[in-house]
């Protein structure tokens, strides 16, 4: 499955459009991650635990979107956009969503 943010895949004309597909992941934040991130904010440095959570959530959302495209008979997703947000009480959960157009190339 080819997944790209561009609207075209060089040398691969779109033969059929299958529709818009989405992937969504909502992950609860963790007290230990929040605490360690707070310490890093004071002393400086990157928050590896949050970066890892973002990476895993993004990959899961893209995988879900690709699976939905496959179910529609597509072999690629073009024009992909990824959004990040916090939801729930006091922004306690991370939400990663992605969308794109499922196509046959």
DSSP file (Angstrom, degrees, kcal/mol; ACC not computed):
  #  RESIDUE AA STRUCTURE BP1 BP2  ACC     N-H-->O    O-->H-N    N-H-->O    O-->H-N    TCO  KAPPA ALPHA  PHI   PSI    X-CA   Y-CA   Z-CA
    1    1 A X              0   0    0      0, 0.0     2,-0.5     0, 0.0    75,-0.2   0.000 360.0 360.0 360.0 119.5    0.0    0.0    0.0
    2    2 A X  E     -a   76   0A   0     73,-1.6    75,-2.9    64,-0.0     2,-0.4  -0.762 360.0-173.1 -86.6 130.3    1.5    3.3   -1.1
    3    3 A X  E     +a   77   0A   0     -2,-0.5     2,-0.3    73,-0.2    75,-0.2  -0.992  13.4 161.9-126.1 123.9    0.7    6.2    1.3
    4    4 A X        -     0   0    0     73,-2.4    76,-2.2    -2,-0.4    75,-0.1  -0.985  44.9-139.9-144.3 151.9    1.6    9.7    0.3
    5    5 A X  S    S+     0   0    0     -2,-0.3    73,-0.1    74,-0.3     2,-0.1   0.621  82.5  90.2 -82.0 -13.8    0.8   13.3    1.1
    6    6 A X  S    S-     0   0    0      2,-0.1    73,-2.7    73,-0.1    74,-0.3  -0.372  79.5-130.6 -80.7 163.1    1.1   14.2   -2.6
    7    7 A X  S    S+     0   0    0     71,-0.2     2,-0.3    72,-0.1    -1,-0.1   0.529  89.7  41.1 -89.7  -6.7   -1.9   14.1   -4.9
    8    8 A X        -     0   0    0      5,-0.0     2,-0.6     6,-0.0    -2,-0.1  -0.971  67.6-142.0-139.0 151.8    0.0   12.1   -7.5
    9    9 A X  B >   -D   12   0B   0      3,-0.6     3,-2.7    -2,-0.3    69,-0.0  -0.972  41.1-110.3-113.8 116.2    2.4    9.2   -7.6
   10   10 A X  T 3  S+     0   0    0     -2,-0.6     3,-0.0     1,-0.3    -2,-0.0  -0.145  98.3   3.0 -52.4 128.4    5.0    9.8  -10.3
   11   11 A X  T 3  S+     0   0    0      1,-0.1     2,-0.4     0, 0.0    -1,-0.3   0.515 112.0  96.7  76.0   4.9    4.6    7.4  -13.2
   12   12 A X  B <   -D    9   0B   0     -3,-2.7    -3,-0.6     2,-0.0    -1,-0.1  -0.782  61.3-158.7-128.7  87.2    1.5    5.9  -11.6
   13   13 A X        -     0   0    0     -2,-0.4     2,-0.4     1,-0.1    -5,-0.0  -0.340  28.0-107.5 -66.4 146.9   -1.8    7.4  -13.0
   14   14 A X        -     0   0    0      1,-0.2    91,-0.2    89,-0.0     3,-0.1  -0.624  34.5-178.9 -74.8 125.0   -4.9    7.0  -10.9
   15   15 A X        +     0   0    0     89,-3.1     2,-0.3    -2,-0.4    90,-0.2   0.758  67.6   8.0 -93.5 -31.2   -7.2    4.4  -12.5
   16   16 A X  E     -B  104   0A   0     88,-1.5    88,-2.7     0, 0.0     2,-0.5  -0.977  61.2-139.5-156.4 136.5  -10.0    4.6  -10.0
   17   17 A X  E     -B  103   0A   0     -2,-0.3    86,-0.2    86,-0.2     3,-0.1  -0.858  15.1-177.1 -96.7 130.1  -11.0    6.7   -7.0
   18   18 A X  E     -     0   0A   0     84,-3.3    85,-0.2    -2,-0.5     2,-0.2   0.525  45.5-102.7-105.0 -10.0  -12.4    4.7   -4.1
   19   19 A X  E     -B  102   0A   0     83,-0.9    83,-3.3     2,-0.0    -1,-0.3  -0.525  50.0 -39.7 116.0 176.6  -13.3    7.5   -1.7
   20   20 A X  E     -B  101   0A   0     81,-0.2     2,-0.3    -2,-0.2    81,-0.2  -0.582  52.5-166.8 -81.6 138.7  -12.0    9.2    1.4
   21   21 A X  E     -B  100   0A   0     79,-2.7    79,-1.8    -2,-0.3     2,-0.3  -0.933   0.6-160.9-126.6 152.8  -10.6    7.0    4.2
   22   22 A X  E     -B   99   0A   0     -2,-0.3     2,-0.4    77,-0.2    77,-0.2  -0.890  10.8-163.3-130.4 156.8   -9.7    7.8    7.8
   23   23 A X  E     -B   98   0A   0     75,-2.1    75,-2.3    -2,-0.3     2,-0.4  -0.985  15.0-175.4-137.5 133.8   -7.6    6.4   10.6
   24   24 A X  E     +B   97   0A   0     -2,-0.4     2,-0.4    73,-0.2    73,-0.2  -0.991   8.7 177.3-134.2 138.7   -8.1    7.5   14.2
   25   25 A X  E     -B   96   0A   0     71,-2.3    71,-2.9    -2,-0.4     2,-0.5  -0.994   6.5-170.5-137.8 131.9   -6.3    6.7   17.5
   26   26 A X  E     -B   95   0A   0     -2,-0.4     2,-0.4    69,-0.2    69,-0.2  -0.991  11.5-173.8-121.9 124.3   -7.0    8.1   20.9
   27   27 A X  E     -B   94   0A   0     67,-3.1    67,-3.1    -2,-0.5     2,-0.2  -0.964  21.9-127.2-122.7 130.6   -4.5    7.3   23.6
   28   28 A X  E     -B   93   0A   0     -2,-0.4    65,-0.2    65,-0.2     2,-0.1  -0.508  29.1-120.1 -71.8 140.5   -4.7    8.1   27.3
   29   29 A X        -     0   0    0     63,-2.3     2,-0.4    -2,-0.2    -1,-0.1  -0.458  25.3-128.2 -79.9 159.0   -1.8   10.1   28.7
   30   30 A X     >  -     0   0    0     -2,-0.1     4,-2.7     1,-0.1     5,-0.2  -0.880   5.3-136.4-116.4 136.9    0.2    8.5   31.5
   31   31 A X  H  > S+     0   0    0     -2,-0.4     4,-2.6     1,-0.2     5,-0.2   0.892 106.9  50.8 -57.1 -42.9    1.0   10.0   34.9
   32   32 A X  H  > S+     0   0    0      2,-0.2     4,-2.7     1,-0.2     5,-0.2   0.922 111.4  47.8 -64.5 -43.6    4.6    8.8   34.8
   33   33 A X  H  > S+     0   0    0      1,-0.2     4,-2.7     2,-0.2    -2,-0.2   0.927 112.8  49.4 -61.0 -44.4    5.1   10.3   31.3
   34   34 A X  H  X S+     0   0    0     -4,-2.7     4,-2.2     2,-0.2    -2,-0.2   0.914 112.5  47.5 -61.4 -43.2    3.6   13.6   32.4
   35   35 A X  H  X S+     0   0    0     -4,-2.6     4,-1.8     2,-0.2    -2,-0.2   0.939 114.8  44.5 -64.0 -48.7    5.8   13.7   35.5
   36   36 A X  H  X S+     0   0    0     -4,-2.7     4,-2.2     1,-0.2    -2,-0.2   0.877 112.3  52.9 -65.8 -36.8    9.0   12.9   33.5
   37   37 A X  H  X S+     0   0    0     -4,-2.7     4,-2.1    -5,-0.2    -1,-0.2   0.899 106.6  53.7 -63.8 -39.8    8.0   15.3   30.8
   38   38 A X  H  X S+     0   0    0     -4,-2.2     4,-1.3     1,-0.2    -1,-0.2   0.887 107.9  50.0 -61.5 -39.6    7.6   18.0   33.4
   39   39 A X  H  X S+     0   0    0     -4,-1.8     4,-2.5     1,-0.2     3,-0.4   0.919 109.9  50.4 -64.3 -43.5   11.1   17.4   34.7
   40   40 A X  H  X S+     0   0    0     -4,-2.2     4,-2.5     1,-0.2    -2,-0.2   0.857 104.7  58.5 -64.1 -33.9   12.5   17.6   31.2
   41   41 A X  H  < S+     0   0    0     -4,-2.1    -1,-0.2     2,-0.2    -2,-0.2   0.871 111.3  42.4 -61.3 -35.4   10.6   20.9   30.7
   42   42 A X  H  < S+     0   0    0     -4,-1.3    -2,-0.2    -3,-0.4    -1,-0.2   0.918 126.5  29.9 -77.4 -45.3   12.5   22.3   33.7
   43   43 A X  H  < S-     0   0    0     -4,-2.5    -2,-0.2     1,-0.2    -3,-0.2   0.566 111.8-118.2 -94.8  -9.2   16.0   20.9   32.9
   44   44 A X     <  +     0   0    0     -4,-2.5    -1,-0.2    -5,-0.3     2,-0.1  -0.082  59.6 101.8  93.2 163.3   15.7   20.9   29.2
   45   45 A X        -     0   0    0     -4,-0.1     2,-0.2    -3,-0.1    -1,-0.2  -0.389  68.6 -59.9 110.8 171.3   15.8   18.1   26.7
   46   46 A X        -     0   0    0     -2,-0.1     2,-1.1     1,-0.0     3,-0.1  -0.581  40.1-123.3 -91.2 152.1   13.4   16.1   24.6
   47   47 A X     >  -     0   0    0     -2,-0.2     4,-2.5     1,-0.2     5,-0.2  -0.781  26.8-177.2 -96.3  93.4   10.6   13.9   26.0
   48   48 A X  H  > S+     0   0    0     -2,-1.1     4,-2.5     1,-0.2    -1,-0.2   0.840  79.8  56.1 -60.1 -35.8   11.4   10.5   24.6
   49   49 A X  H  > S+     0   0    0      2,-0.2     4,-2.0     1,-0.2    -1,-0.2   0.914 111.3  42.6 -67.1 -41.3    8.3    8.9   26.1
   50   50 A X  H  > S+     0   0    0      2,-0.2     4,-2.7     1,-0.2    -2,-0.2   0.896 113.6  52.1 -70.2 -39.4    5.9   11.4   24.5
   51   51 A X  H  X S+     0   0    0     -4,-2.5     4,-2.4     1,-0.2    -2,-0.2   0.914 110.5  48.7 -61.3 -41.6    7.8   11.2   21.2
   52   52 A X  H  X S+     0   0    0     -4,-2.5     4,-2.6     2,-0.2    -1,-0.2   0.902 111.1  50.1 -64.6 -41.4    7.5    7.5   21.3
   53   53 A X  H  X S+     0   0    0     -4,-2.0     4,-2.5     2,-0.2     5,-0.2   0.917 111.2  48.9 -62.8 -43.6    3.8    7.7   22.0
   54   54 A X  H  X S+     0   0    0     -4,-2.7     4,-2.7     2,-0.2    -2,-0.2   0.924 111.9  49.1 -61.0 -44.7    3.3   10.1   19.2
   55   55 A X  H  X S+     0   0    0     -4,-2.4     4,-2.5     2,-0.2    -2,-0.2   0.933 113.4  45.5 -62.1 -47.5    5.1    7.9   16.8
   56   56 A X  H  X S+     0   0    0     -4,-2.6     4,-2.3     1,-0.2    -1,-0.2   0.903 114.3  48.5 -64.9 -41.1    3.2    4.8   17.8
   57   57 A X  H  X S+     0   0    0     -4,-2.5     4,-2.3    -5,-0.2    -2,-0.2   0.911 112.2  48.8 -65.5 -42.3   -0.1    6.6   17.6
   58   58 A X  H  X S+     0   0    0     -4,-2.7     4,-2.4    -5,-0.2     5,-0.2   0.932 112.2  48.2 -62.4 -46.3    0.7    8.1   14.2
   59   59 A X  H  X S+     0   0    0     -4,-2.5     4,-2.3     1,-0.2    -2,-0.2   0.889 111.8  50.2 -62.3 -39.6    1.7    4.7   12.8
   60   60 A X  H  X S+     0   0    0     -4,-2.3     4,-2.4     2,-0.2    -1,-0.2   0.897 110.7  49.0 -66.1 -40.4   -1.4    3.0   14.2
   61   61 A X  H  X S+     0   0    0     -4,-2.3     4,-2.3     2,-0.2    -2,-0.2   0.914 113.0  47.2 -65.6 -42.6   -3.7    5.7   12.6
   62   62 A X  H  X S+     0   0    0     -4,-2.4     4,-2.4     2,-0.2    -2,-0.2   0.888 111.9  50.8 -65.3 -39.1   -1.9    5.3    9.2
   63   63 A X  H  X S+     0   0    0     -4,-2.3     4,-2.3     2,-0.2    -2,-0.2   0.912 110.4  49.0 -64.7 -42.7   -2.2    1.5    9.5
   64   64 A X  H  X S+     0   0    0     -4,-2.4     4,-2.1     2,-0.2    -2,-0.2   0.916 111.6  49.4 -62.8 -43.1   -5.9    1.8   10.2
   65   65 A X  H  X S+     0   0    0     -4,-2.3     4,-2.1     1,-0.2    -2,-0.2   0.915 110.6  50.2 -62.0 -43.2   -6.4    4.1    7.3
   66   66 A X  H  X S+     0   0    0     -4,-2.4     4,-2.5     1,-0.2    -1,-0.2   0.885 109.0  52.0 -63.0 -39.6   -4.5    1.8    5.0
   67   67 A X  H  X S+     0   0    0     -4,-2.3     4,-2.2     2,-0.2    -1,-0.2   0.907 109.3  49.3 -64.1 -41.4   -6.6   -1.2    6.1
   68   68 A X  H  X S+     0   0    0     -4,-2.1     4,-0.9     2,-0.2    -1,-0.2   0.872 110.9  50.5 -65.4 -36.9   -9.8    0.8    5.4
   69   69 A X  H ><>S+     0   0    0     -4,-2.1     5,-2.4     2,-0.2     3,-0.6   0.919 109.2  51.1 -65.4 -42.9   -8.5    1.7    1.9
   70   70 A X  H ><5S+     0   0    0     -4,-2.5     3,-1.8     1,-0.2    -2,-0.2   0.896 104.8  56.7 -60.6 -41.3   -7.6   -2.0    1.3
   71   71 A X  H 3<5S+     0   0    0     -4,-2.2    -1,-0.2     1,-0.3    -2,-0.2   0.773 105.0  52.8 -62.5 -25.9  -11.2   -3.0    2.3
   72   72 A X  T <<5S-     0   0    0     -4,-0.9    -1,-0.3    -3,-0.6    -2,-0.2   0.473 125.3-103.9 -86.3  -2.8  -12.4   -0.6   -0.4
   73   73 A X  T < 5S+     0   0    0     -3,-1.8    -3,-0.2    -4,-0.3     2,-0.1   0.605  74.8 140.7  91.5  13.0  -10.2   -2.3   -3.0
   74   74 A X      < -     0   0    0     -5,-2.4    -1,-0.3    -6,-0.1    30,-0.2  -0.473  39.8-166.6 -86.5 158.5   -7.5    0.4   -3.1
   75   75 A X  S    S+     0   0    0     28,-2.2   -73,-1.6     1,-0.2     2,-0.3   0.237  74.2  30.3-124.4   9.7   -3.8   -0.1   -3.4
   76   76 A X  E     -aC   2 103A   0     27,-1.4    27,-2.8   -75,-0.2     2,-0.4  -0.983  59.9-147.0-158.9 157.7   -2.7    3.5   -2.5
   77   77 A X  E     -aC   3 102A   0    -75,-2.9   -73,-2.4    -2,-0.3     3,-0.3  -0.989  22.9-172.3-130.0 122.9   -3.8    6.5   -0.5
   78   78 A X  E     + C   0 101A   0     23,-2.6    23,-3.0    -2,-0.4   -71,-0.2  -0.720  59.7  30.7-112.9 163.0   -3.0    9.9   -1.8
   79   79 A X  E    S-     0   0A   0    -73,-2.7   -74,-0.3    -2,-0.2    -1,-0.2   0.842  77.6-175.4  64.5  35.4   -3.3   13.4   -0.3
   80   80 A X  E     -     0   0A   0    -76,-2.2     2,-0.4   -74,-0.3    20,-0.2  -0.410   8.9-172.9 -72.1 136.6   -2.8   12.2    3.2
   81   81 A X  E     - C   0  99A   0     18,-2.5    18,-2.0    -2,-0.1     2,-0.4  -0.985   6.6-158.3-127.8 139.9   -3.2   14.7    6.1
   82   82 A X  E     - C   0  98A   0     -2,-0.4     2,-0.4    16,-0.2    16,-0.2  -0.972   8.6-171.7-122.2 133.1   -2.4   14.0    9.7
   83   83 A X  E     - C   0  97A   0     14,-3.1    14,-2.3    -2,-0.4     2,-0.4  -0.934   7.0-159.2-124.2 148.0   -3.7   15.9   12.7
   84   84 A X  E     + C   0  96A   0     -2,-0.4     2,-0.3    12,-0.2    12,-0.2  -0.962  21.8 153.5-123.5 142.3   -2.9   15.9   16.4
   85   85 A X  E     - C   0  95A   0     10,-2.2    10,-3.5    -2,-0.4     2,-0.4  -0.978  36.9-121.0-157.4 164.8   -5.1   17.1   19.2
   86   86 A X  E     + C   0  94A   0     -2,-0.3     2,-0.3     8,-0.2     8,-0.2  -0.926  33.6 175.1-111.3 142.9   -5.9   16.6   22.8
   87   87 A X  E     + C   0  93A   0      6,-2.4     6,-2.1    -2,-0.4     2,-0.0  -0.847  32.1  47.3-137.4 171.4   -9.3   15.6   24.0
   88   88 A X  S >  S-     0   0    0     -2,-0.3     3,-2.1     3,-0.2     5,-0.1  -0.167  99.5 -15.3  86.8 178.2  -11.1   14.6   27.2
   89   89 A X  G >  S-     0   0    0      1,-0.3     3,-1.3     2,-0.2    -2,-0.1  -0.327 136.6  -8.7 -57.5 126.2  -11.1   16.2   30.6
   90   90 A X  G 3  S-     0   0    0      1,-0.3    -1,-0.3     2,-0.1    -2,-0.1   0.778 123.1 -69.0  56.5  29.8   -8.2   18.7   30.9
   91   91 A X  G <  S+     0   0    0     -3,-2.1    -1,-0.3     1,-0.1    -3,-0.2   0.858  86.1 156.0  62.0  35.5   -6.8   17.5   27.5
   92   92 A X    <   +     0   0    0     -3,-1.3   -63,-2.3    -6,-0.1     2,-0.4   0.475  51.0  59.0 -77.5  -2.0   -5.9   14.2   29.1
   93   93 A X  E    S-BC  28  87A   0     -6,-2.1    -6,-2.4   -65,-0.2     2,-0.5  -0.975  72.4-136.1-131.6 144.5   -5.9   12.1   25.9
   94   94 A X  E     -BC  27  86A   0    -67,-3.1   -67,-3.1    -2,-0.4     2,-0.5  -0.822  18.8-164.2 -96.1 131.6   -4.0   12.4   22.7
   95   95 A X  E     -BC  26  85A   0    -10,-3.5   -10,-2.2    -2,-0.5     2,-0.5  -0.974   6.2-174.3-119.3 128.6   -5.9   12.0   19.4
   96   96 A X  E     +BC  25  84A   0    -71,-2.9   -71,-2.3    -2,-0.5     2,-0.4  -0.987   9.6 176.9-119.9 124.6   -4.2   11.4   16.1
   97   97 A X  E     -BC  24  83A   0    -14,-2.3   -14,-3.1    -2,-0.5     2,-0.3  -0.951   6.0-176.1-125.9 147.9   -6.3   11.3   13.0
   98   98 A X  E     -BC  23  82A   0    -75,-2.3   -75,-2.1    -2,-0.4     2,-0.3  -0.984   1.4-178.1-139.1 152.4   -5.4   10.9    9.4
   99   99 A X  E     +BC  22  81A   0    -18,-2.0   -18,-2.5    -2,-0.3     2,-0.3  -0.987  10.6 148.3-147.5 154.6   -7.3   11.1    6.1
  100  100 A X  E     -B   21   0A   0    -79,-1.8   -79,-2.7    -2,-0.3     2,-0.6  -0.958  47.6 -81.6-168.6-179.5   -6.6   10.6    2.5
  101  101 A X  E     -BC  20  78A   0    -23,-3.0   -23,-2.6    -2,-0.3     2,-0.4  -0.887  36.5-139.1-104.1 121.1   -8.1    9.5   -0.8
  102  102 A X  E     +BC  19  77A   0    -83,-3.3   -84,-3.3    -2,-0.6   -83,-0.9  -0.631  35.0 168.6 -78.0 131.2   -8.1    5.7   -1.5
  103  103 A X  E     -BC  17  76A   0    -27,-2.8   -28,-2.2    -2,-0.4   -27,-1.4  -0.924  37.5-126.7-139.9 162.9   -7.2    5.0   -5.1
  104  104 A X  E      B   16   0A   0    -88,-2.7   -89,-3.1    -2,-0.3   -88,-1.5  -0.971 360.0 360.0-108.5 126.7   -6.3    2.2   -7.5
  105  105 A X              0   0    0     -2,-0.5    -1,-0.1   -91,-0.2   -92,-0.1   0.375 360.0 360.0-111.2 360.0   -3.1    3.0   -9.4
